[in-house]
Every structure is written in structure tokens, then in C-alpha cells.
Amino acid sequence: MDQFSNHPLYRRHNIDSAMNSLWEFYKKKFLALFFVSLVMSLVIQYASTMVNMKELSSITDPMVLLEKIKGFLLPILVISLINLLFTTILQYYVIFNPVDNRNTIFVSLVKSLKYFIPYLIIMVLLAFAGSIAIVLGIFVLIVGAFFAMLYVVTIYLFILPVMMVEGTNIGTTISRTIKLTHRKFWSNIGWVSVFIIIMLVVSVIFSGIILLPFTGSFIKTIVNPDDASKLADVTTNPLFIILSAVVSALTLPLMPIFAAILYFNGKAGEDQAEPILVSDPENNRVRVEDLYARPYSEDHPDNPEKKE
């Protein structure tokens, strides 16, 4: 852990310093993070074209619809694996590049692979446990489901930083992730809530910018609802794919940076916590002999019985 004490994100944060550190790190490492995120976004956007949701709107037979959805499972699985792989690469770069400049984005691409399989296993477990938590949350109305999702996202953000800094042991990673999540539970939940709100606002703004060149298609849909099915063609438009990839590349690096801030804030809190000194009660207990003055020695100058 000593090498990470010099990491620019390693410190005890408040919400202001966390967001400021997020922005400063993002600006400093922008080019490398944007490059990887752009490649990831282009690959995912292209893979998404294999999932033609437009076909589902014209199917009325439930059995045929189910078979069609089953055919989409493989492309969706591929997209998910690509997303997890690039997330691992970005997180490795965010964690290790600031402490060693030799960990370039290309080196990170290779070295991060050893974390991918353990990360994938933990994500499967988290997806299962998270689904149960969200279902249970639904029984406590919408607020419970929303809180359960926040809790799952908070745990998710700690996983990769814990694994990369403290080791790839799956059991240790899970226990340390839960411990750090609960160490400052309400603070962590609050920070994640703020981060999600910021991401949603930014995404809405960027999405509006992306759709500007296609405003005519939306107006036609409003005027003639029968053309609503043609709106799906916009997502396969090369210009839309490129613009979507660029916007995703601008926002994707924020997640691993924020995850590192959450982890290093919790770790710094552990490392810098002042130990509580517990005094020995035996040494502080008042004894009877302490209530009386000790006799002077025979040669003590203040001894009244000293003989001249």
C-alpha cells in the first residue's frame, strides 16, 4: 500500500474535494482515458446493431417472440463482456499509472487481464445478490428498491480498486468491499447518489446534442405516428453511432475515477485513523500506601532525624 500513498486520489475526502479531485484527474489523464473509452464505445455500438429491437415490434406470437429474444442473448452477453473488459482496463490505468508512468494505457491493457476472470466471477455473484436485494426492496415500495440499487452500485464501485490494490483473492475482495462500503455507509451512499445524479444530468444534455441532427425524424414521428417504427432506424445510422460513441467516451472514464476516489478515501481513513490508547487500570489504581508520604532515607538532607 506504500506505493499508493503518493497517488493523487489517496486522501481523506469530503464531497467537495472528491468532486474536485475527480475533475482534476479527468483533465490530466483525458487523452488516454478518452482513447480507450472511444474504442470501447465504438465496439459496443457496433455490437448493439446485432440486437434489432425493431423486429420485436412486428411479432405478435408469444412463442415466436420468446425465440427471437433468446437469439439476442448471445449478442447481449458479448456486449456485457466487452464492457467489463474495458472497465477493467480503465480501472487499472487509473489505479497504477499515477504511481508508475511505465503503466501506460497499452501496458494496462495487458496487465489488467489477470483481474478480469476474478472480476467476472464477483460480478456474477453481485448480479445474483443484487437482484434479490432489489426484489426485496420492491416490497418496501419504490424507495426500498431505489435504496437497494444504490447499495448494489456502491458495492460494485469498490470491487475493482480493492482487487487491484489488495489482491485478487475473491473471498478477501468480497469481505474487504463490504467492510469499506459499510465503514462510512451513509457517506458512501450519499456520494454515489450525487455522482449518479451528475451522470444523469450530463447524459441527458449530451443525448440532446446527439439527437439534434435527427430532429426531423422525431418531428415526422410526432406528426405521423405510423412512422414510429422508422425511428429505430436512427440507431443504425453511422452518424448516430459515431456521435453516441464520442459522448460515451467523454463520460465513461468518470466511473473508474470515482471508484478509485471512494476506495482511497476509505483506505486513507483506515490508515490515518489515530490509535486509541487504552491505559492499564492496574497502573492507575490508587493504593493505600500512595496516601502516605514515603519516609526519607537516612542521608536525605531534609530528614529531620538525620544526625549532624
Secondary structure, DSSP 8 states (H G I E B T S, - for coil): -GGGGG-TT-S---HHHHHHHHHHHHHHTHHHHHHHHHHHHHHHHHHHTTS-GGGGGG---HHHHHHHHHHHHHHHHHHHHHHHHHHHHHHHHHHHGGG-TT--HHHHHHHGGGGHHHHHHHHHHHHHHHHHHHHHHHTTHHHHHHHHHHHHHHHHHHHHHHHHHH-S-HHHHHHHHHHHHHHTHHHHHHHHHHHHHHHHHHHHHHHHHHHGGGHHHHHHHHH-GGGGGGGGGGGG-HHHHHHHHHHHHHHTTHHHHHHHHHHHHHHHHHHT--------HHHH---GGGGS-----TT-TT-TT---
